[in-house]
Amino acid sequence: MNVKKIQLRNDIITYLNEFPASEVKEIASHVGVSKQTLYYHIKLLLKDEKIEVVDRNIVNGIEKLLKKIEKRINKISKLIL
């Protein structure tokens, strides 16, 4: 896997760990990608079970997913090294 993609996913996980109730716009802005790119990487992180959905809220008709970081953050960090 591309080192930049690994770093991006690690940045997403780190941000979610610090701010688990963040909205897509905030996360995308922080890691420097579009919302569409962020959705793509979130989908892969969910598939790989690096993060999981722990709560779902409807806010103004839009589902807001709150994600919880699992202990696997170390696994991604090790891939970067």
PEZIQUI-V23994 format. One record per pair of residues at least 6 apart in sequence whose ideal C-beta (glycine too) atoms are under 6 Angstrom apart, sorted by the first residue. I is the first residue (numbers start at 1). GAP is how many residues later the second one is. Records with the same first field share a line. If there is no record, write none. Layout:
BEGIN
I = GAP / GAP
END
This chain:
BEGIN
6 = 73 / 74
9 = 32
10 = 66 / 70
11 = 20
12 = 19 / 29
13 = 56 / 60
15 = 12 / 15
16 = 51 / 53
17 = 52
20 = 46
21 = 45
24 = 11 / 14
27 = 11
28 = 7 / 10
45 = 6
50 = 22
51 = 16 / 18
52 = 16
53 = 12
54 = 12 / 14
55 = 11
56 = 7
57 = 7
END
